[in-house]
Amino acid sequence: MLVRDVVVRNRAGIHTRPASMIVRAASKFASEFFIQKDGYEINGKSIIGVMTLAAEQGSTVTLVFDGADENDAAEAVVALFEDGFGEVE
């Protein structure tokens, strides 16, 4: 199991487009993927789950990866957060 804390950097937070990007990236890997925020844990491969987190700019979320390709999955998803989902700040 691999756990990473990341900060939501983009101004609009995790809205539809970033949620879609997260789910698409995570779905390329066999590893299980969960996102934790404020005591809640959702399946990171579920668009509805990711959107229900309502993660705003500046919030910290915990990403949990578990599986044979967890390192690659973590690298791909963490990169999205670090890039601010490609949104201009």
N, CA, C and O atoms as CSV, one atom per row, in Angstrom:
chain,resi,resn,atom,element,x,y,z
A,1,MET,N,N,0.844,-1.179,0.000
A,1,MET,CA,C,0.000,0.000,0.000
A,1,MET,C,C,0.891,1.244,0.000
A,1,MET,O,O,1.904,1.310,0.697
A,2,LEU,N,N,0.484,2.215,-0.794
A,2,LEU,CA,C,1.230,3.460,-0.946
A,2,LEU,C,C,0.276,4.610,-0.626
A,2,LEU,O,O,-0.830,4.673,-1.162
A,3,VAL,N,N,0.712,5.524,0.257
A,3,VAL,CA,C,-0.130,6.641,0.676
A,3,VAL,C,C,0.586,7.949,0.375
A,3,VAL,O,O,1.763,8.105,0.699
A,4,ARG,N,N,-0.123,8.888,-0.244
A,4,ARG,CA,C,0.446,10.200,-0.572
A,4,ARG,C,C,-0.547,11.291,-0.188
A,4,ARG,O,O,-1.735,11.185,-0.494
A,5,ASP,N,N,-0.071,12.333,0.477
A,5,ASP,CA,C,-0.891,13.513,0.748
A,5,ASP,C,C,-0.591,14.545,-0.329
A,5,ASP,O,O,0.571,14.801,-0.644
A,6,VAL,N,N,-1.627,15.131,-0.889
A,6,VAL,CA,C,-1.471,16.154,-1.917
A,6,VAL,C,C,-2.390,17.332,-1.602
A,6,VAL,O,O,-3.395,17.186,-0.906
A,7,VAL,N,N,-2.029,18.493,-2.123
A,7,VAL,CA,C,-2.828,19.698,-1.942
A,7,VAL,C,C,-3.503,20.040,-3.266
A,7,VAL,O,O,-2.880,19.966,-4.325
A,8,VAL,N,N,-4.759,20.410,-3.200
A,8,VAL,CA,C,-5.503,20.835,-4.383
A,8,VAL,C,C,-5.039,22.260,-4.695
A,8,VAL,O,O,-5.279,23.176,-3.908
A,9,ARG,N,N,-4.384,22.449,-5.828
A,9,ARG,CA,C,-3.769,23.737,-6.166
A,9,ARG,C,C,-4.606,24.622,-7.069
A,9,ARG,O,O,-4.524,25.848,-6.989
A,10,ASN,N,N,-5.410,24.013,-7.927
A,10,ASN,CA,C,-6.158,24.834,-8.891
A,10,ASN,C,C,-7.273,25.609,-8.195
A,10,ASN,O,O,-7.865,25.141,-7.223
A,11,ARG,N,N,-7.541,26.788,-8.709
A,11,ARG,CA,C,-8.469,27.732,-8.084
A,11,ARG,C,C,-9.868,27.169,-7.901
A,11,ARG,O,O,-10.495,27.410,-6.869
A,12,ALA,N,N,-10.368,26.429,-8.870
A,12,ALA,CA,C,-11.748,25.934,-8.811
A,12,ALA,C,C,-11.896,24.640,-8.020
A,12,ALA,O,O,-13.013,24.152,-7.844
A,13,GLY,N,N,-10.788,24.075,-7.540
A,13,GLY,CA,C,-10.865,22.821,-6.798
A,13,GLY,C,C,-11.151,21.646,-7.720
A,13,GLY,O,O,-10.975,21.734,-8.935
A,14,ILE,N,N,-11.589,20.556,-7.131
A,14,ILE,CA,C,-11.864,19.365,-7.939
A,14,ILE,C,C,-13.319,19.430,-8.410
A,14,ILE,O,O,-14.237,18.983,-7.722
A,15,HIS,N,N,-13.496,19.994,-9.594
A,15,HIS,CA,C,-14.804,20.046,-10.239
A,15,HIS,C,C,-14.849,18.940,-11.296
A,15,HIS,O,O,-14.031,18.021,-11.251
A,16,THR,N,N,-15.764,19.008,-12.222
A,16,THR,CA,C,-15.991,17.917,-13.173
A,16,THR,C,C,-14.757,17.541,-13.985
A,16,THR,O,O,-14.429,16.359,-14.089
A,17,ARG,N,N,-14.067,18.524,-14.563
A,17,ARG,CA,C,-12.922,18.203,-15.432
A,17,ARG,C,C,-11.782,17.552,-14.658
A,17,ARG,O,O,-11.293,16.506,-15.084
A,18,PRO,N,N,-11.329,18.130,-13.524
A,18,PRO,CA,C,-10.268,17.454,-12.770
A,18,PRO,C,C,-10.700,16.070,-12.267
A,18,PRO,O,O,-9.900,15.134,-12.257
A,19,ALA,N,N,-11.955,15.943,-11.852
A,19,ALA,CA,C,-12.437,14.638,-11.388
A,19,ALA,C,C,-12.334,13.614,-12.507
A,19,ALA,O,O,-11.924,12.475,-12.284
A,20,SER,N,N,-12.710,14.027,-13.709
A,20,SER,CA,C,-12.626,13.145,-14.872
A,20,SER,C,C,-11.176,12.763,-15.158
A,20,SER,O,O,-10.883,11.610,-15.476
A,21,MET,N,N,-10.273,13.732,-15.044
A,21,MET,CA,C,-8.856,13.455,-15.284
A,21,MET,C,C,-8.308,12.443,-14.273
A,21,MET,O,O,-7.542,11.550,-14.633
A,22,ILE,N,N,-8.705,12.589,-13.021
A,22,ILE,CA,C,-8.252,11.672,-11.962
A,22,ILE,C,C,-8.746,10.259,-12.266
A,22,ILE,O,O,-7.970,9.304,-12.233
A,23,VAL,N,N,-10.030,10.132,-12.561
A,23,VAL,CA,C,-10.624,8.816,-12.810
A,23,VAL,C,C,-10.005,8.161,-14.047
A,23,VAL,O,O,-9.700,6.968,-14.031
A,24,ARG,N,N,-9.820,8.937,-15.116
A,24,ARG,CA,C,-9.196,8.391,-16.329
A,24,ARG,C,C,-7.784,7.887,-16.058
A,24,ARG,O,O,-7.418,6.790,-16.482
A,25,ALA,N,N,-6.998,8.686,-15.354
A,25,ALA,CA,C,-5.616,8.294,-15.063
A,25,ALA,C,C,-5.583,7.049,-14.182
A,25,ALA,O,O,-4.830,6.115,-14.458
A,26,ALA,N,N,-6.390,7.027,-13.128
A,26,ALA,CA,C,-6.393,5.904,-12.191
A,26,ALA,C,C,-6.909,4.617,-12.833
A,26,ALA,O,O,-6.452,3.524,-12.498
A,27,SER,N,N,-7.851,4.749,-13.747
A,27,SER,CA,C,-8.465,3.572,-14.372
A,27,SER,C,C,-7.518,2.831,-15.317
A,27,SER,O,O,-7.812,1.708,-15.726
A,28,LYS,N,N,-6.406,3.435,-15.661
A,28,LYS,CA,C,-5.412,2.777,-16.508
A,28,LYS,C,C,-4.603,1.736,-15.742
A,28,LYS,O,O,-3.848,0.967,-16.337
A,29,PHE,N,N,-4.764,1.716,-14.422
A,29,PHE,CA,C,-3.962,0.832,-13.578
A,29,PHE,C,C,-4.850,-0.173,-12.852
A,29,PHE,O,O,-6.018,0.094,-12.570
A,30,ALA,N,N,-4.272,-1.327,-12.558
A,30,ALA,CA,C,-5.019,-2.382,-11.875
A,30,ALA,C,C,-5.162,-2.110,-10.384
A,30,ALA,O,O,-6.091,-2.616,-9.754
A,31,SER,N,N,-4.268,-1.330,-9.815
A,31,SER,CA,C,-4.286,-1.075,-8.376
A,31,SER,C,C,-5.589,-0.429,-7.930
A,31,SER,O,O,-6.205,0.340,-8.668
A,32,GLU,N,N,-5.994,-0.754,-6.712
A,32,GLU,CA,C,-7.122,-0.068,-6.105
A,32,GLU,C,C,-6.673,1.336,-5.749
A,32,GLU,O,O,-5.501,1.558,-5.442
A,33,PHE,N,N,-7.599,2.288,-5.789
A,33,PHE,CA,C,-7.266,3.682,-5.534
A,33,PHE,C,C,-8.394,4.349,-4.763
A,33,PHE,O,O,-9.550,4.331,-5.185
A,34,PHE,N,N,-8.042,4.933,-3.633
A,34,PHE,CA,C,-9.021,5.627,-2.801
A,34,PHE,C,C,-8.516,7.022,-2.474
A,34,PHE,O,O,-7.311,7.260,-2.399
A,35,ILE,N,N,-9.455,7.939,-2.282
A,35,ILE,CA,C,-9.124,9.299,-1.868
A,35,ILE,C,C,-9.816,9.544,-0.536
A,35,ILE,O,O,-10.998,9.245,-0.369
A,36,GLN,N,N,-9.057,10.096,0.411
A,36,GLN,CA,C,-9.589,10.384,1.743
A,36,GLN,C,C,-9.547,11.886,1.989
A,36,GLN,O,O,-8.561,12.555,1.680
A,37,LYS,N,N,-10.646,12.405,2.555
A,37,LYS,CA,C,-10.720,13.822,2.918
A,37,LYS,C,C,-11.731,13.976,4.039
A,37,LYS,O,O,-12.860,13.491,3.953
A,38,ASP,N,N,-11.307,14.657,5.089
A,38,ASP,CA,C,-12.197,14.964,6.213
A,38,ASP,C,C,-12.923,13.733,6.759
A,38,ASP,O,O,-14.115,13.798,7.061
A,39,GLY,N,N,-12.220,12.633,6.884
A,39,GLY,CA,C,-12.806,11.423,7.453
A,39,GLY,C,C,-13.598,10.570,6.474
A,39,GLY,O,O,-14.100,9.511,6.849
A,40,TYR,N,N,-13.718,11.004,5.245
A,40,TYR,CA,C,-14.426,10.227,4.226
A,40,TYR,C,C,-13.428,9.567,3.293
A,40,TYR,O,O,-12.358,10.113,3.026
A,41,GLU,N,N,-13.785,8.384,2.796
A,41,GLU,CA,C,-12.956,7.689,1.823
A,41,GLU,C,C,-13.839,7.281,0.657
A,41,GLU,O,O,-14.894,6.673,0.841
A,42,ILE,N,N,-13.393,7.624,-0.550
A,42,ILE,CA,C,-14.168,7.271,-1.742
A,42,ILE,C,C,-13.284,6.504,-2.717
A,42,ILE,O,O,-12.057,6.573,-2.648
A,43,ASN,N,N,-13.918,5.780,-3.614
A,43,ASN,CA,C,-13.211,5.069,-4.668
A,43,ASN,C,C,-12.744,6.101,-5.691
A,43,ASN,O,O,-13.565,6.784,-6.303
A,44,GLY,N,N,-11.438,6.215,-5.876
A,44,GLY,CA,C,-10.881,7.200,-6.789
A,44,GLY,C,C,-11.102,6.887,-8.250
A,44,GLY,O,O,-10.734,7.684,-9.113
A,45,LYS,N,N,-11.696,5.738,-8.549
A,45,LYS,CA,C,-12.011,5.391,-9.935
A,45,LYS,C,C,-13.491,5.646,-10.244
A,45,LYS,O,O,-13.992,5.245,-11.294
A,46,SER,N,N,-14.176,6.313,-9.323
A,46,SER,CA,C,-15.595,6.642,-9.486
A,46,SER,C,C,-15.751,8.147,-9.644
A,46,SER,O,O,-15.429,8.904,-8.728
A,47,ILE,N,N,-16.239,8.584,-10.795
A,47,ILE,CA,C,-16.398,10.021,-11.048
A,47,ILE,C,C,-17.339,10.648,-10.023
A,47,ILE,O,O,-17.080,11.751,-9.542
A,48,ILE,N,N,-18.407,9.969,-9.690
A,48,ILE,CA,C,-19.358,10.501,-8.712
A,48,ILE,C,C,-18.686,10.610,-7.343
A,48,ILE,O,O,-18.844,11.610,-6.644
A,49,GLY,N,N,-17.942,9.583,-6.971
A,49,GLY,CA,C,-17.247,9.611,-5.688
A,49,GLY,C,C,-16.268,10.764,-5.586
A,49,GLY,O,O,-16.229,11.466,-4.575
A,50,VAL,N,N,-15.474,10.960,-6.634
A,50,VAL,CA,C,-14.462,12.022,-6.625
A,50,VAL,C,C,-15.137,13.387,-6.534
A,50,VAL,O,O,-14.662,14.261,-5.808
A,51,MET,N,N,-16.218,13.579,-7.247
A,51,MET,CA,C,-16.898,14.871,-7.220
A,51,MET,C,C,-17.566,15.145,-5.878
A,51,MET,O,O,-17.679,16.303,-5.478
A,52,THR,N,N,-18.007,14.117,-5.181
A,52,THR,CA,C,-18.681,14.333,-3.899
A,52,THR,C,C,-17.725,14.789,-2.799
A,52,THR,O,O,-18.171,15.256,-1.750
A,53,LEU,N,N,-16.432,14.662,-3.021
A,53,LEU,CA,C,-15.479,15.137,-2.012
A,53,LEU,C,C,-15.525,16.648,-1.845
A,53,LEU,O,O,-15.225,17.164,-0.768
A,54,ALA,N,N,-15.897,17.360,-2.900
A,54,ALA,CA,C,-15.946,18.828,-2.877
A,54,ALA,C,C,-14.635,19.392,-2.344
A,54,ALA,O,O,-14.630,20.233,-1.445
A,55,ALA,N,N,-13.531,18.927,-2.901
A,55,ALA,CA,C,-12.203,19.371,-2.464
A,55,ALA,C,C,-11.880,20.719,-3.095
A,55,ALA,O,O,-11.678,20.815,-4.305
A,56,GLU,N,N,-11.834,21.754,-2.269
A,56,GLU,CA,C,-11.581,23.106,-2.750
A,56,GLU,C,C,-10.090,23.418,-2.767
A,56,GLU,O,O,-9.281,22.669,-2.219
A,57,GLN,N,N,-9.738,24.528,-3.398
A,57,GLN,CA,C,-8.339,24.940,-3.469
A,57,GLN,C,C,-7.767,25.063,-2.057
A,57,GLN,O,O,-8.388,25.629,-1.158
A,58,GLY,N,N,-6.572,24.519,-1.897
A,58,GLY,CA,C,-5.883,24.586,-0.611
A,58,GLY,C,C,-6.158,23.407,0.304
A,58,GLY,O,O,-5.466,23.236,1.308
A,59,SER,N,N,-7.153,22.592,-0.019
A,59,SER,CA,C,-7.438,21.436,0.829
A,59,SER,C,C,-6.432,20.315,0.563
A,59,SER,O,O,-5.921,20.160,-0.546
A,60,THR,N,N,-6.171,19.551,1.600
A,60,THR,CA,C,-5.267,18.408,1.491
A,60,THR,C,C,-6.096,17.139,1.439
A,60,THR,O,O,-7.004,16.942,2.247
A,61,VAL,N,N,-5.777,16.282,0.483
A,61,VAL,CA,C,-6.427,14.981,0.379
A,61,VAL,C,C,-5.352,13.904,0.436
A,61,VAL,O,O,-4.202,14.130,0.059
A,62,THR,N,N,-5.745,12.744,0.908
A,62,THR,CA,C,-4.835,11.610,0.996
A,62,THR,C,C,-5.200,10.613,-0.086
A,62,THR,O,O,-6.349,10.185,-0.195
A,63,LEU,N,N,-4.204,10.246,-0.888
A,63,LEU,CA,C,-4.388,9.276,-1.963
A,63,LEU,C,C,-3.823,7.940,-1.499
A,63,LEU,O,O,-2.694,7.879,-1.012
A,64,VAL,N,N,-4.594,6.879,-1.646
A,64,VAL,CA,C,-4.173,5.547,-1.214
A,64,VAL,C,C,-4.217,4.609,-2.414
A,64,VAL,O,O,-5.258,4.442,-3.050
A,65,PHE,N,N,-3.088,4.009,-2.710
A,65,PHE,CA,C,-2.960,3.077,-3.837
A,65,PHE,C,C,-2.572,1.718,-3.287
A,65,PHE,O,O,-1.739,1.624,-2.385
A,66,ASP,N,N,-3.173,0.665,-3.826
A,66,ASP,CA,C,-2.850,-0.678,-3.349
A,66,ASP,C,C,-2.935,-1.660,-4.510
A,66,ASP,O,O,-4.009,-1.906,-5.059
A,67,GLY,N,N,-1.780,-2.217,-4.873
A,67,GLY,CA,C,-1.755,-3.195,-5.950
A,67,GLY,C,C,-0.383,-3.301,-6.578
A,67,GLY,O,O,0.554,-2.609,-6.180
A,68,ALA,N,N,-0.276,-4.161,-7.547
A,68,ALA,CA,C,1.007,-4.457,-8.178
A,68,ALA,C,C,1.615,-3.251,-8.881
A,68,ALA,O,O,2.838,-3.119,-8.929
A,69,ASP,N,N,0.781,-2.368,-9.428
A,69,ASP,CA,C,1.301,-1.196,-10.141
A,69,ASP,C,C,1.037,0.108,-9.376
A,69,ASP,O,O,0.871,1.169,-9.978
A,70,GLU,N,N,1.003,0.011,-8.057
A,70,GLU,CA,C,0.682,1.176,-7.226
A,70,GLU,C,C,1.655,2.340,-7.406
A,70,GLU,O,O,1.241,3.498,-7.349
A,71,ASN,N,N,2.935,2.054,-7.620
A,71,ASN,CA,C,3.906,3.139,-7.807
A,71,ASN,C,C,3.615,3.935,-9.076
A,71,ASN,O,O,3.654,5.166,-9.062
A,72,ASP,N,N,3.327,3.243,-10.165
A,72,ASP,CA,C,3.013,3.918,-11.424
A,72,ASP,C,C,1.697,4.688,-11.317
A,72,ASP,O,O,1.580,5.804,-11.822
A,73,ALA,N,N,0.721,4.089,-10.663
A,73,ALA,CA,C,-0.571,4.755,-10.491
A,73,ALA,C,C,-0.404,6.025,-9.661
A,73,ALA,O,O,-0.960,7.070,-9.998
A,74,ALA,N,N,0.355,5.931,-8.587
A,74,ALA,CA,C,0.581,7.096,-7.730
A,74,ALA,C,C,1.284,8.201,-8.495
A,74,ALA,O,O,0.921,9.372,-8.381
A,75,GLU,N,N,2.277,7.835,-9.264
A,75,GLU,CA,C,3.028,8.827,-10.048
A,75,GLU,C,C,2.104,9.580,-11.006
A,75,GLU,O,O,2.189,10.802,-11.125
A,76,ALA,N,N,1.235,8.855,-11.678
A,76,ALA,CA,C,0.328,9.466,-12.653
A,76,ALA,C,C,-0.684,10.393,-11.986
A,76,ALA,O,O,-0.919,11.500,-12.469
A,77,VAL,N,N,-1.276,9.956,-10.894
A,77,VAL,CA,C,-2.319,10.759,-10.245
A,77,VAL,C,C,-1.713,11.944,-9.493
A,77,VAL,O,O,-2.251,13.049,-9.561
A,78,VAL,N,N,-0.625,11.739,-8.789
A,78,VAL,CA,C,0.024,12.834,-8.059
A,78,VAL,C,C,0.459,13.925,-9.033
A,78,VAL,O,O,0.368,15.110,-8.709
A,79,ALA,N,N,0.926,13.549,-10.208
A,79,ALA,CA,C,1.351,14.530,-11.215
A,79,ALA,C,C,0.199,15.458,-11.604
A,79,ALA,O,O,0.421,16.644,-11.848
A,80,LEU,N,N,-1.013,14.939,-11.665
A,80,LEU,CA,C,-2.172,15.780,-11.991
A,80,LEU,C,C,-2.374,16.858,-10.929
A,80,LEU,O,O,-2.599,18.025,-11.252
A,81,PHE,N,N,-2.293,16.458,-9.664
A,81,PHE,CA,C,-2.455,17.415,-8.570
A,81,PHE,C,C,-1.334,18.455,-8.586
A,81,PHE,O,O,-1.585,19.646,-8.403
A,82,GLU,N,N,-0.103,18.003,-8.803
A,82,GLU,CA,C,1.033,18.912,-8.799
A,82,GLU,C,C,0.948,19.916,-9.934
A,82,GLU,O,O,1.425,21.043,-9.798
A,83,ASP,N,N,0.350,19.529,-11.049
A,83,ASP,CA,C,0.208,20.402,-12.215
A,83,ASP,C,C,-1.033,21.296,-12.101
A,83,ASP,O,O,-1.290,22.117,-12.982
A,84,GLY,N,N,-1.791,21.136,-11.030
A,84,GLY,CA,C,-3.024,21.917,-10.899
A,84,GLY,C,C,-4.044,21.574,-11.960
A,84,GLY,O,O,-4.886,22.396,-12.322
A,85,PHE,N,N,-3.960,20.343,-12.457
A,85,PHE,CA,C,-4.873,19.828,-13.490
A,85,PHE,C,C,-4.794,20.657,-14.765
A,85,PHE,O,O,-5.744,20.699,-15.546
A,86,GLY,N,N,-3.659,21.314,-14.972
A,86,GLY,CA,C,-3.447,22.090,-16.191
A,86,GLY,C,C,-4.228,23.394,-16.252
A,86,GLY,O,O,-4.292,24.032,-17.303
A,87,GLU,N,N,-4.820,23.792,-15.132
A,87,GLU,CA,C,-5.613,25.023,-15.118
A,87,GLU,C,C,-4.726,26.212,-14.765
A,87,GLU,O,O,-3.849,26.117,-13.907
A,88,VAL,N,N,-4.968,27.314,-15.432
A,88,VAL,CA,C,-4.210,28.540,-15.164
A,88,VAL,C,C,-4.638,29.071,-13.809
A,88,VAL,O,O,-5.828,29.141,-13.504
A,89,GLU,N,N,-3.670,29.440,-13.009
A,89,GLU,CA,C,-3.997,29.910,-11.648
A,89,GLU,C,C,-4.165,31.389,-11.584
A,89,GLU,O,O,-4.440,31.934,-10.515
